[in-house]
Amino acid sequence: MPREVITLQVGQCGNQVGAEFWKQLCAEHGIRPDGILEDFATDGSDRKDVFFYQSDDEHYIPRAILVDLEPRVIQTIKSSPYANLYNPENIFTSRDGGCAGNNWANRLAQVQRGRDNLLENRES
């Protein structure tokens, strides 16, 4: 029975820790920052499919969903050497931008407005 791990990275801390987690997994499984398998890791002895799925063009993509109301950390990930590793369809940031800190009620209302859109994207 196959097992899969999906990470849900939420907020500044979740996305920063998640980015380091995926860097470490890439190093351990022989996957380059662009998602291509290194030559030494092609023997298939480890279970890359637990954490990654393989796209049609031989890229390994993390089973990760990145969510943040404040886009700064996710923009940092998108501009890093690992930018091409993630599936852009699994990255969700606030359309309004800005910062969620000390403005909890405003951001809660924003999340409630956007949750239906998020769920629709996951179901399709």
C-alpha positions in Angstrom: 0.0 0.0 0.0 1.6 3.3 -1.1 2.1 6.0 1.5 2.4 9.6 0.7 3.3 12.6 2.8 1.9 16.0 2.0 3.2 19.0 3.8 1.0 22.1 4.5 3.3 25.1 5.0 1.4 28.0 6.5 2.6 31.4 7.5 6.1 32.8 7.8 7.5 30.1 10.1 5.8 27.2 8.3 7.1 28.3 4.9 10.6 29.0 6.2 10.9 25.6 8.0 9.2 23.9 5.0 11.7 25.4 2.6 14.6 24.0 4.7 12.8 20.6 5.0 12.6 20.3 1.2 16.2 21.4 0.7 17.2 18.6 3.1 15.0 16.0 1.4 16.4 17.0 -2.0 19.9 16.5 -0.7 19.0 13.1 0.8 17.3 11.8 -2.3 19.6 13.2 -4.9 17.3 15.7 -6.4 18.7 19.0 -7.7 17.2 22.3 -6.9 15.4 22.3 -10.2 13.7 19.0 -9.5 15.8 16.8 -11.8 17.3 13.6 -10.4 21.1 13.4 -10.0 22.9 10.6 -11.9 23.9 8.8 -8.7 20.3 8.6 -7.4 18.7 6.8 -10.4 19.0 3.3 -8.9 15.5 3.5 -7.3 16.4 2.0 -4.0 14.8 4.8 -1.9 11.2 5.9 -1.8 11.2 9.3 -3.4 7.5 8.9 -4.2 6.6 9.3 -0.5 7.6 13.0 -0.5 7.7 13.8 -4.2 5.6 13.1 -7.3 7.2 12.8 -10.7 5.8 15.0 -13.4 5.7 13.9 -17.1 9.0 15.7 -17.9 11.0 13.8 -15.2 10.9 16.6 -12.6 10.3 15.6 -9.0 7.9 18.0 -7.3 7.3 18.2 -3.6 4.0 17.2 -2.2 3.7 20.5 -0.5 1.0 23.3 -0.2 2.4 26.7 0.6 0.0 29.3 2.1 0.7 32.8 3.4 -1.3 36.0 3.7 1.9 38.0 3.5 3.8 37.1 0.3 7.3 38.1 1.4 8.5 34.6 2.5 6.9 32.8 -0.5 8.5 35.4 -2.8 11.9 34.6 -1.2 11.2 30.9 -1.9 10.2 31.7 -5.5 13.5 33.7 -6.0 15.7 31.0 -4.5 17.6 28.3 -6.3 14.7 26.0 -5.4 12.1 28.2 -7.2 11.5 25.6 -10.0 11.1 22.8 -7.5 7.6 23.7 -6.4 4.3 23.4 -8.4 3.0 27.0 -8.8 -0.6 25.6 -8.5 0.2 24.7 -4.9 1.3 28.1 -3.8 -1.4 30.4 -2.3 -0.7 34.0 -1.3 -3.0 36.9 -0.5 -4.1 38.9 -3.5 -4.1 42.0 -1.3 -0.5 41.5 0.0 0.4 43.3 3.1 1.1 41.9 6.5 -1.1 39.8 8.7 0.6 40.8 12.0 -1.4 42.7 14.5 -4.3 42.8 12.1 -6.0 39.5 12.9 -9.6 40.5 12.3 -8.9 42.0 8.9 -6.9 38.9 7.8 -9.6 36.5 9.2 -12.2 38.2 7.0 -9.8 38.0 4.0 -9.3 34.2 4.6 -13.0 33.6 4.9 -13.5 35.4 1.5 -10.8 33.3 -0.1 -11.3 29.9 1.3 -14.0 28.9 -1.2 -11.5 29.7 -4.0 -8.8 27.7 -2.4 -11.1 24.7 -2.0 -12.3 24.9 -5.6 -8.7 24.8 -6.8 -8.0 21.7 -4.7 -11.0 19.8 -6.0 -10.4 20.4 -9.7 
